[in-house]
Amino acid sequence: MKKLDRMTPIAVAGAFAAIFVAMIMEGSSPVVLFKPAPIILVFGGTIMAATAGFLRSDVKNIKNVVKQAFGSPEHAPDQDIERLVHLADLARHEGLLALEKAASATDDPFFRKGVELTVDGIDPEEIEEILEGEITALKERHRTGAKFFTDLGGFSPTLGIIGTVIGLISVLGSLSNASDIGPAIGSAFTATLWGVMMANIVWLPIANKLKRSSEIEIRGKRLILDGLLAVQAGNSPRMVQARLQAYLAPKDRAERPRATPVEEAA
């Protein structure tokens, strides 16, 4: 289960707070924004318009997408590197069949599948093809989730403008009462404000968060794939470690010990 990434809800709340504080400093009140009609139109219309462009099976997965948006990626490259270095040491001293126990011990389905294919003696090209297929499917699922929120960000301002036009039509129909024109126009533009706010503070930032999380997860899968291919090729533990450290930032590589986990245990 993903850990809650507190920075995302805090950042969204901070953006709304900045807008509300600016309104108060300008002599207005945030209370004027909370009118049922524009909120229903912008939220309901935006969600329904975005949903119309997706299949029912896609929409069923939106709950999991939201969890991913407010969670932090579970990928821990340093731990994966240590596991792969350990596998390289096992394979060198005890053979590839010794990795079978390690495969059953991991709770990562991708990692386990890769180790099992390696133990079964599948050709490296076929292993790469199979695991690349898994990565491609994962990328497609992530793309669908991010696109849903990108679409929300695209429809939201448009629905806000529609709400404003509806409000202005109502205003034009009651020009006989001049005292009500100012407040009515202000109320009409509330829909546009909600549409723009939701697009740029909630929907598009969440879409960007999903894309970034996807990049991190896919990078982790490729690290595992490269490591398993190196293990199957018979590379030494030190060689596997050196190869996979390319996935780490330079500062993280410097903090890692030079000795392999096996050498440390000795």
N, C-alpha and C positions, 0 to 999 in steps of 0.2 A: 504494500500500500504506500502511495506516495506521501511524503511529508508535506505539510502545508507550507507554501512559500509566502510568508507574511508580507514580503515586500510588495507583491502585486496588489492585494487589497488595500494596503496602506497607501501606495502610490495613487490608486484610483480615488480613494477617499481624500487624499491630499489635493488632488486636482479639483474635485468638487468644492473642497473647503476654500481653495484659492479663488474660485469663481464667486462663492457666496460672500467671502470677505470683501472682494472688489465691489460687489453690489452694495454692500452695507456702506463702504467708504464713499460710494457715489450717491448715497442718500436713498437708495432703494432697499427693498427687503426681499430676501430669498423666498419668503412665503408666497409672493405673487406667482412664483413658478409652479406651485403645486395646485394645479387646476385639473380636475378629472378628465375633461374632454381632450386636451392636447396630449396628456400622458397616455390615455387609452389609445388614441390614434397613433402616436409615434411608436409606443412599445408594441401594441397589438398588431398594427399594420406592418411594422418592420419585420417582426418575427414571422408573421404569416407569409409575407412576400418572399422572405429568404427561404422559408420551408418549402414553398411551392417549387423551388428549383432543385429540390433533392428528392431522392427516393425515400420510401418509408423506412427501409433498413438503415439508411444513413441517419435519419432523424432519431432513430432509437438509440444510436450510439452517442448522441449529443451530451447525455448525462456524463458519460465517461470522459468526453472531451472537456467539459467544464471542470471536472476534477483535475485533469491534466493541466488545464490553464492556471489553476490556483495551487498547483503542487510544484515541487522541485524535482528535476530529473534524478532518477535513482542511479544513474551511471556513475561508477567509481573507478576510473581508469587505473589508478594505482593498485587497487585490489585485483582487478582483472590481470594486470601485468604480473603481479606476484603469483597468481594461480597458474598463469601460462608458463612462467619460469619454472614453477614447481613441476608442471607436467613435462616440460622439456627435460628436467633432471630425471624424472621417473622413466620417461621413454628411453633415455640414453642408457640408464643402468639396468632397467628391468624389461624394456621392450614396450611396444605400443599397447599390448594387451593389459598392461598394468594400469592403464588409464581408465579402464572400465569402472573401477570402483570410484574414481574421482568424478566420473560422469554422473553416477547416481547420487553423489553427495551434493551437487550444486542445485540450487533452486531456480536457476536461469534456464528456461527452455531452449533458448538459442544456443547457449554455451553447451548445454547437455547434448543437444542434437549434433553439434559440431564435433564434440569429443567422440560420440558414438559412431559417427561416420568415419572418423579417423581410426578408431579401434577396428572397425569392420574392414579396413584396408581399401576403402574407396579411393579411386584415383584423385589426385589433387585438383585436376581440372573439374571433375564432377562435384567434388566437395564445394569448390568455389562457385560453381554454377547453382547448386542447390541453395547454399547460404545466401548468395546474391539474390536469388529469387525471393527468399524470406525478407531480405532487406528492402527489395523493391515493393513487395506487398505492404510492408510496414510504412514505407514512405507514402504510398498511395492512401492508406488509411489516415495518416497524419495530414496529408494534403487536403483530404475531404473535410476534416474537422476545421482546419485553418480557413478554408474557403468559406465555410458557413459563416464564420465571424467576419470575414472580409466582406461578404455579401451584406451582412447586417450593417456594417459600416457604410456600405454604398447606398443602401435603401433608406437608412435612417434620415439623412438630410432631406431626401426627396419627399418622404412622408411628412417631415416637418413643414416643408414648403406647401404641400397639399393642405395641411392643417391651417396654415396661415391664409391660403386662398379661400378656404371654407369660411374662416373667420371674417375675412374682408368682404366676402359676398354677403354675410349677415350684416356687416356694418353698412354696406351700401344700400341694404334694404331698409335701413332705419335712419336715414339721414335727416328725417324730420325732427329728431330729438338730438340737437347739437351737443347737449351736455354729456351724452353717453358715448360720443364718437371717440374721444381720446382714450378712455379706459377700454373700449371695445377693440380699438386698433392694437393697443398694448397687449391685450389678451390674445389677439390673433397671432402676434409675432412670438408668443410663448412657445407655440408648437415648433417653429423654426429653431428656436434656441435649444429646445430639448433634442431635436433631431441632430443638430450639429454637436451638442455636448456629448450625447451618447455615442455618436460615431467616433469622435476624436478622444474621448476619455475612457470609454469602455470597450466598444466592439473592435476597433482597429488595434489598440494596444494588446488586447487578448489574442487577436489573430497573430500579431508579431511574436507574442510570448509562445504560442503554439509552434510557430515556425522555428523559433530558437530551440525549444525543447526537442523538437524533432531532429534538428541538426545534431544536437548533443547525443541523443539516443542512437542515431544512425552511425555517428562517428564511433560510438562504443561498440556497436556490432562489427564494424569494419576492423577495429582493433582486435577483437576476438578472432575474426576470420583470418587476419594476417598472422596472428600468433599461432593458431592451430595449423596453418599451412607450414609455418616455420618449424613447429614441433614435428609434424609428419615428415618434413624434409631432413630431420635429424640434426637440426642446428643445436649448438650448445646452449645451455641456460644463459650464459653471459651474452651470446649472440642474440638470443631471443629478447633479452632485456634491452639491449642496445637498439634493436630494431623497433621495439614497441615504444621506447621512450620518445620517439618522434611525435607521438600523440599527446605528449605532455608539454606544457609550457616550460621554457628554459628554467624558470625559477623553481618549478616543481621537480625538474630533473636534478637540480643541484642539491635539493633537500633529501633525495633518495639515497640510501646507503649503496655503496659500490658492491657489497657482497650480496649474493643471491640468498633467498630465504633458506635454501638447503645448507648453504655454507654457514649461515648464522646459527642454524640448529646444531651444526657440528661444533 
